[in-house]
Amino acid sequence: MVASSTVRISSRKSQLALVQTHWVQAELSKAHPDRQFDVVTMSTQGDKILDVALAKIGDKGLFTKELEVSMLTKESDLAVHSLKDLPTHLPEGLILGAVTEREDPADALVVHEKLKDQTLATLPAGTVVGTSSLRRLAQLRHYYPHLTFKDVRGNLNTRLQKLDSGEYDALILAAAGLRRLGMGDRVHEVIDGEISLHAVGQGALGIECRAEDPDILALFTPIIHYPTTQRCLAERAFLRELEGGCQVPIGVNTSINADKLTLKGIVASLDGKTLVKGEVTGDLTNPEAIGAELADDLKSKGAQDILNKIFAEVRA
């Protein structure tokens, strides 16, 4: 069967999602000038429900399900995701086909003008900090219990408007998203990775497609970034073994030295009082084994008990 010359890329409608998708579209068009790449946009459940904390909605495909349905029904051929939004268990028939080179995965502090002379460490007691991430919340509560944390939803521009209007004194956001949108100047401080381990897959783009579609899979070869792929496979295996979704306080940090990959991981209680940490170094060519080993290590230290309690609390 002759492959269609037109490839349909599904994407969320948010500004950041479209910037990321159009980047992938441009790279694929450059690598395959004989093919046409069209973008199909749609809203996901996570985009529509903005008055409920993410953790209470549930995390099974919160920002991905509608895109996945479009691929399974062959209305689109691939989907571009922020990899941190892509669940570790994918629907039958779909696979993670490519991971692109990672932007800085760190979390960033963004502040209201009145706090421009402060750092995260010097923010005064009672400062209202906005975040929708249980991972950021738990870790920052541990180190800065004097701050006041408040849930914040909406796209990046909406969150920044809430900050600038004074509804929040500061926000914790992904540095990668700000920079991809040309808002790098809003990064007041890149938070030390030892203070806030980042989300699994943060800063990387994941391209999902049908498993039985070799023509589409072959298109990704020029944009796959091997070091990022190995790091993210280790991180995703760690998360999968802990049965954690996007909305749980699980953080990671990965690094590569020659042929070795080191994965650091953390599971935190929501109040920030308990942090379970670990670190595993292994063969770069077998990243999923590294992730599984670290998950087992943290489970032996009580991580699963922490997660079970959190699942009960946030679903209550």
C-alpha positions as CSV (number, residue, x, y, z in Angstrom):
1,M,0.0,0.0,0.0
2,V,1.3,3.4,-0.9
3,A,1.7,5.8,2.0
4,S,-0.3,9.0,1.9
5,S,1.9,12.1,1.2
6,T,-0.1,14.1,3.8
7,V,0.7,13.4,7.5
8,R,-1.7,14.8,10.1
9,I,-0.3,15.9,13.4
10,S,-2.7,16.3,16.3
11,S,-2.1,19.0,19.0
12,R,-3.8,20.7,21.9
13,K,-4.9,24.3,21.1
14,S,-2.9,26.0,23.8
15,Q,-0.2,28.5,22.7
16,L,2.6,26.4,24.2
17,A,1.3,23.1,22.6
18,L,1.1,24.8,19.2
19,V,4.6,26.3,19.4
20,Q,5.9,22.8,20.2
21,T,3.8,21.1,17.5
22,H,4.8,23.7,14.8
23,W,8.5,23.1,15.7
24,V,8.0,19.4,15.1
25,Q,6.1,20.1,11.9
26,A,8.9,22.3,10.6
27,E,11.6,19.8,11.5
28,L,9.7,16.9,9.8
29,S,9.0,19.1,6.8
30,K,12.7,20.0,6.5
31,A,13.7,16.3,6.8
32,H,11.0,15.1,4.4
33,P,10.3,17.7,1.7
34,D,8.2,15.2,-0.3
35,R,5.6,14.9,2.4
36,Q,3.0,17.4,3.6
37,F,2.5,17.8,7.4
38,D,-0.8,19.3,8.5
39,V,-1.7,20.2,12.1
40,V,-5.1,19.2,13.6
41,T,-6.0,21.0,16.9
42,M,-8.3,19.9,19.7
43,S,-9.1,20.6,23.3
44,T,-8.5,18.0,26.0
45,Q,-10.3,17.4,29.3
46,G,-7.4,19.1,31.1
47,D,-7.9,22.2,28.9
48,K,-11.7,22.4,29.6
49,I,-11.8,21.9,33.3
50,L,-10.1,24.9,34.9
51,D,-11.9,25.2,38.2
52,V,-10.7,22.0,39.8
53,A,-7.2,21.0,41.0
54,L,-5.5,18.7,38.5
55,A,-5.0,16.0,41.1
56,K,-8.7,15.8,41.8
57,I,-9.7,15.3,38.2
58,G,-7.6,12.2,37.7
59,D,-4.5,11.9,35.5
60,K,-5.4,9.1,33.1
61,G,-4.8,10.9,29.8
62,L,-5.9,14.3,31.2
63,F,-4.1,16.2,28.4
64,T,-3.8,13.3,25.9
65,K,-6.9,11.2,25.5
66,E,-8.6,13.2,22.8
67,L,-5.4,13.2,20.7
68,E,-5.0,9.5,21.2
69,V,-8.6,8.8,20.1
70,S,-7.9,10.8,16.9
71,M,-5.0,8.5,16.1
72,L,-6.8,5.3,16.9
73,T,-9.7,6.4,14.6
74,K,-7.1,7.4,12.0
75,E,-8.2,11.1,12.0
76,S,-4.5,11.9,12.7
77,D,-1.2,10.1,12.3
78,L,0.8,11.3,15.3
79,A,0.5,13.6,18.3
80,V,3.0,16.0,19.9
81,H,3.0,16.2,23.7
82,S,4.9,17.8,26.4
83,L,6.4,14.4,27.5
84,K,5.6,15.1,31.2
85,D,1.9,15.0,30.3
86,L,2.0,11.6,28.6
87,P,1.0,8.7,30.9
88,T,3.5,5.9,31.2
89,H,0.8,3.4,30.2
90,L,-0.4,4.1,26.7
91,P,-3.6,2.8,25.1
92,E,-3.3,-0.4,23.2
93,G,-2.2,0.2,19.6
94,L,-0.2,3.4,20.5
95,I,3.5,3.9,21.3
96,L,6.0,6.6,22.2
97,G,7.6,6.9,18.8
98,A,10.2,9.6,19.4
99,V,11.6,11.9,22.1
100,T,13.2,15.1,20.9
101,E,16.2,17.0,22.5
102,R,15.4,18.3,25.9
103,E,15.1,21.9,26.9
104,D,16.3,22.8,30.5
105,P,14.0,20.6,32.7
106,A,14.3,22.8,35.8
107,D,11.5,24.5,37.6
108,A,11.6,28.3,37.6
109,L,10.5,31.0,40.1
110,V,8.5,33.9,38.5
111,V,7.7,36.8,40.8
112,H,5.5,39.9,41.0
113,E,7.3,43.1,40.4
114,K,7.2,44.0,44.1
115,L,9.4,40.9,44.9
116,K,12.0,41.5,42.1
117,D,14.8,41.9,44.7
118,Q,14.0,38.6,46.4
119,T,15.0,35.0,45.7
120,L,13.1,31.8,46.6
121,A,15.2,31.5,49.8
122,T,14.4,35.1,50.9
123,L,10.7,35.3,50.1
124,P,9.0,36.6,53.2
125,A,6.6,34.5,55.3
126,G,3.1,34.4,53.9
127,T,4.2,35.0,50.3
128,V,1.4,33.5,48.1
129,V,3.0,31.1,45.6
130,G,0.9,29.5,42.8
131,T,1.5,26.0,41.5
132,S,-0.8,23.3,40.2
133,S,1.8,20.6,40.8
134,L,1.7,18.4,43.8
135,R,5.4,17.6,43.1
136,R,6.5,21.2,43.4
137,L,4.1,21.8,46.3
138,A,5.4,19.0,48.4
139,Q,9.1,19.7,47.8
140,L,8.8,23.5,48.4
141,R,6.7,22.9,51.5
142,H,9.6,20.9,52.9
143,Y,12.2,23.6,52.4
144,Y,10.0,26.7,52.7
145,P,7.2,25.9,55.2
146,H,6.7,29.6,55.9
147,L,5.3,30.3,52.4
148,T,1.6,30.0,51.4
149,F,0.8,27.8,48.5
150,K,-2.3,28.2,46.3
151,D,-3.5,26.2,43.3
152,V,-3.3,28.0,40.0
153,R,-4.8,26.8,36.7
154,G,-5.0,28.0,33.1
155,N,-2.5,28.4,30.3
156,L,0.8,30.2,30.8
157,N,-0.5,33.6,29.8
158,T,-3.5,33.2,32.1
159,R,-1.2,32.3,35.0
160,L,1.1,35.2,34.4
161,Q,-1.9,37.6,34.2
162,K,-3.0,36.3,37.6
163,L,0.5,37.0,39.0
164,D,0.8,40.4,37.5
165,S,-2.7,41.4,38.8
166,G,-1.6,40.6,42.3
167,E,-3.7,37.5,42.8
168,Y,-0.4,35.6,43.4
169,D,3.0,36.9,44.6
170,A,5.0,34.3,42.8
171,L,4.6,31.3,40.5
172,I,6.5,28.1,40.0
173,L,6.6,27.1,36.3
174,A,8.6,25.0,34.0
175,A,11.6,27.0,32.6
176,A,11.3,25.1,29.3
177,G,7.7,26.4,28.6
178,L,8.6,30.0,29.3
179,R,11.6,29.8,27.0
180,R,9.8,28.1,24.2
181,L,7.2,30.9,24.3
182,G,9.9,33.6,24.2
183,M,9.2,34.5,27.8
184,G,12.6,33.6,29.2
185,D,12.9,37.0,30.7
186,R,10.2,36.1,33.1
187,V,12.4,33.4,34.7
188,H,13.4,35.2,37.9
189,E,15.4,32.2,39.3
190,V,16.1,28.7,38.1
191,I,15.4,26.5,41.1
192,D,18.2,24.3,42.2
193,G,17.6,20.7,41.2
194,E,18.3,19.5,44.7
195,I,15.5,21.7,46.0
196,S,12.9,20.8,43.4
197,L,13.5,17.6,41.4
198,H,11.7,18.0,38.1
199,A,8.8,16.1,36.7
200,V,9.3,12.9,34.7
201,G,9.9,14.0,31.1
202,Q,9.9,17.7,31.8
203,G,11.5,19.8,29.1
204,A,11.2,17.1,26.4
205,L,8.7,16.5,23.7
206,G,7.2,13.1,23.1
207,I,5.7,12.0,19.8
208,E,3.0,9.4,20.0
209,C,1.8,7.3,17.1
210,R,0.2,4.0,16.1
211,A,2.4,1.0,16.8
212,E,1.6,-0.7,13.5
213,D,2.5,2.3,11.3
214,P,6.2,1.8,10.2
215,D,5.8,4.6,7.6
216,I,5.1,7.2,10.2
217,L,7.7,5.8,12.7
218,A,10.4,6.0,10.0
219,L,9.8,9.8,9.7
220,F,11.0,10.4,13.2
221,T,14.6,9.3,12.8
222,P,16.1,12.8,12.1
223,I,14.5,14.3,15.2
224,I,15.1,11.6,17.8
225,H,17.7,12.7,20.5
226,Y,19.3,9.6,21.9
227,P,20.6,11.1,25.3
228,T,17.3,12.7,26.0
229,T,15.5,9.4,25.1
230,Q,17.5,7.3,27.4
231,R,17.1,9.8,30.3
232,C,13.4,10.0,29.8
233,L,12.9,6.2,29.4
234,A,14.6,5.8,32.8
235,E,12.4,8.4,34.4
236,R,9.2,7.0,32.9
237,A,10.1,3.5,34.0
238,F,10.7,4.8,37.6
239,L,7.2,6.5,37.5
240,R,5.5,3.5,36.0
241,E,6.9,1.1,38.6
242,L,5.6,3.4,41.4
243,E,2.2,3.4,39.7
244,G,2.3,7.2,39.8
245,G,0.6,9.5,37.4
246,C,1.4,13.1,36.3
247,Q,-0.3,14.5,39.5
248,V,1.7,12.9,42.3
249,P,4.7,14.3,44.2
250,I,7.4,12.3,42.4
251,G,10.5,14.1,41.1
252,V,13.5,13.0,39.2
253,N,16.9,14.2,37.9
254,T,19.0,12.4,35.3
255,S,22.5,12.8,34.1
256,I,24.9,11.0,31.7
257,N,28.6,10.4,32.1
258,A,30.2,8.5,29.3
259,D,28.2,5.2,29.0
260,K,26.6,5.5,32.5
261,L,23.2,7.1,33.3
262,T,22.4,8.3,36.9
263,L,18.8,8.6,38.0
264,K,17.9,10.4,41.2
265,G,14.3,10.2,42.4
266,I,12.1,11.5,45.2
267,V,8.7,10.7,46.6
268,A,7.3,13.3,49.0
269,S,4.3,13.5,51.3
270,L,1.9,16.3,50.5
271,D,2.8,18.3,53.7
272,G,6.5,18.1,52.7
273,K,7.5,16.6,56.0
274,T,8.6,13.3,54.6
275,L,10.9,12.9,51.6
276,V,12.1,9.5,50.4
277,K,15.1,9.8,48.1
278,G,17.4,7.5,46.2
279,E,19.9,7.3,43.4
280,V,20.9,4.6,40.9
281,T,23.6,4.5,38.3
282,G,23.6,2.0,35.5
283,D,24.2,1.2,31.8
284,L,23.1,3.9,29.5
285,T,21.7,1.3,27.0
286,N,19.3,-0.2,29.6
287,P,17.5,2.9,31.1
288,E,14.3,1.1,32.1
289,A,16.2,-1.3,34.4
290,I,17.7,1.8,36.1
291,G,14.2,3.3,36.6
292,A,12.8,0.0,37.9
293,E,15.7,-0.5,40.4
294,L,15.3,3.0,41.8
295,A,11.6,2.5,42.2
296,D,12.2,-0.7,44.2
297,D,14.7,1.1,46.3
298,L,12.3,3.9,47.2
299,K,9.5,1.4,47.9
300,S,11.7,-0.4,50.4
301,K,12.1,3.0,52.1
302,G,8.4,3.6,52.4
303,A,7.6,5.4,49.1
304,Q,4.5,3.2,48.3
305,D,2.9,4.0,51.7
306,I,3.3,7.7,51.0
307,L,1.7,7.4,47.6
308,N,-1.2,5.2,48.8
309,K,-2.0,7.8,51.4
310,I,-1.9,10.6,48.8
311,F,-4.1,8.7,46.4
312,A,-6.7,8.4,49.2
313,E,-6.4,12.1,50.1
314,V,-6.7,13.6,46.7
315,R,-9.5,11.4,45.6
316,A,-11.5,12.0,48.8
